[in-house]
Amino acid sequence: MTEPSGALRRTTLYETHVAAGAKMVPFAGYEMPVQYTGVIEEHHAVRRAAGLFDVSHMGEFEAEGPGAAAFLQRLVTNDVSRLEAGRVMYCAMCKEDGGIVDDLTVYRLAEARYMAVVNAANIEKDWAWMSARRVPGVEFRNLSEETGLLALQGPRAEAILARLIPGGGDLGAIPYYGAGGRDVAGRRALVSRTGYTGEDGFELYCAAADAPALWGALMAEGAGEGLKPCGLGARDTLRTEMKFALYGNDIDETTNPLEAGLGWVVKFKSGDFIGREALLRIKEAGLSRKLVGFEMVDRGIPRHGAEILAGGRKAGAVTSGTMSPSLGKAIGIGYVPLTHAAEGCEIAVDIREKARAARVVKTPFYRRG
């Protein structure tokens, strides 16, 4: 990783992106590619063939030692004690009042060695939060600067990746939310069957210095398979179609996992964790609002921050919205009162100072296959 003049950082793939004609934009403190040939084309490449993303701006923390499991168990809402070596777990990390500090994935790399992958915009905040709560018997390291991360996503991802691993790499042995070390194009990588697009695919953690070589090898191998480099624009439309939460948009410290539809990663029986008592109280009292998906009935694209109306009155706000390339219709995500959260409820979205009709629908919006 490098830091140019000014505040924005660059991943080791910056020159690769520029050479490929990417449009670079500021994102989470980094200069990142938003698109290469166009968001729609890149979106369809991932749904129909494969796309390659640079997500090296994400943060990686490693916890190792006899106290590592207990350390993470206390920090996150999911049950880390159930995580087997070579598996990955999606988690929320909360404040004492239940507000979400971040959403993250936790990898169990070995018996007493874990990796937490956090959002780029939250690296410094999360590092301070977690470090302040470290317990004896844990060595806690921030590997964000030295780690590169590529996301190869789409139905052709496995075929492309397998050809770069000696003997095919037995990728079938890596289950969904599983991970294992592999030699990829002569570089060592941790390969996990994870992603943020709703498609099958892999994320490759490597030395930051190896990221350009791996990127080049994957692009060369995937050229005949329809593989395209993809930017943040396609990443956002793909994840919105799946109603995957984006921290800073759909969830933050003012929201809790239960109302955000992340109750499935809150394991009250796993023991004590930060925020447990507050979330129990919220659960017992009943939710007042819920994060739902909706599709537009009237014309118009819902954008982040637009008012959601119910019965002619302000009822909430859009947290994410887009014109879905896969579905050909405008979709959105937002918090609404529980009285208007059921599938089929009629709501409206204020678009350019006019109430446009919308309807709460079942999510994810898009289903593979």
C-alpha positions, 0 to 999 in steps of 0.5 A: 500500500502507498500513500500519495500526496494528500490524504488518500491511500492507494493499494498496490494495484493502483497503477494496474487500475490506471493502466486499464483505464479505470475511473478512480474515485475517493472511497473509505480513504483510498483512491479506488476504481469505480468502473472500467468499461461501465457499471452495467457491463461489469455487473452482468459480467459477474452474474453471467461469467466472472468479475475481478475486484480489488478489495485490498482496502479492507482491513485484516487483524490477526488474533493468536494465542490461547485467549484468542477465541475468548477475546473475539467471543466477547467482541462479536455477536456470533458464536465464535466457539462454533467456528471450526478451523478453515471456516469463516463466520459473518459477525456484527460487533456492537457497542454496549447499547447494541449499536453496530461498531462494524460488520466483519468476517472472522476466519479461524486459520488454526486452532488458536489463530483467527483473522478478522476482516473489517470495513476499510472505513473502520480500520482505525476505529475497529483497531482502537475498539478491539485493542482496548479490549484485548485480554491476556494470552492474545497477540493481536496484529494489524496486517491491513497494510501488508495484505492484498485482497482480490475478489474473483466472483461469478459462475466461471470463477472456479474454472478460472482459478483452478487453472492457476493452481497446481493440480487444480487446487481441489477448490471443491474441497473449500465449502461456502464460507470455508478457506484454505491456503493455495499456491496461485500462479506461483504466489501463496494465498489464502483462498476463501469461498466468500464474496459480496455479490451473491455469486459463487466465487473466491476471495484471495488474501495475499502479500500486498506486493503479490497482488499485481502479479495475481491480478495479471495472472487471473485476468490473463487466464480469464480472458477467454471466460469473459472475466472483466475487471470490476469497480466499486459501482458494480460491487454496489449494484450486485450487493444491493440486489442481494440486500447485503448491508453496507456499513455507513449506509444500511448499518452504523452505530445508530442501528442494531443488528435486530432491526437491520435483519441481522438477528441470525448472527446474534447468538444470545446463548453463546455467552456474554458479548458486548451489547448482549444485554441491550439487544436482549432488552430490545428483543423483549420490548419488540422492534419499532422499525425494520430494514426492508427491501422495496421496489418502485411502482412509480418511475424514479430511482431511490437514492440514499437519504431520500425520505420514505413515506407511509400514509403521507407522513415521513416514516424513514429513509432510504439507506441504499437504492439503485436501478437493478441491472439484473431485474430491470427495475428500481429497488431500494433498502430502508428503515420503516416502522414495523407497521409497514415492514411486511411484504406487500406494504405500500409505501412511497419515496420522496424523489425530487420532492414528489412522492413516488409509490413503492412496495415492500418486497421479499429479499434478496431481490435477486436469486441466482439460477 
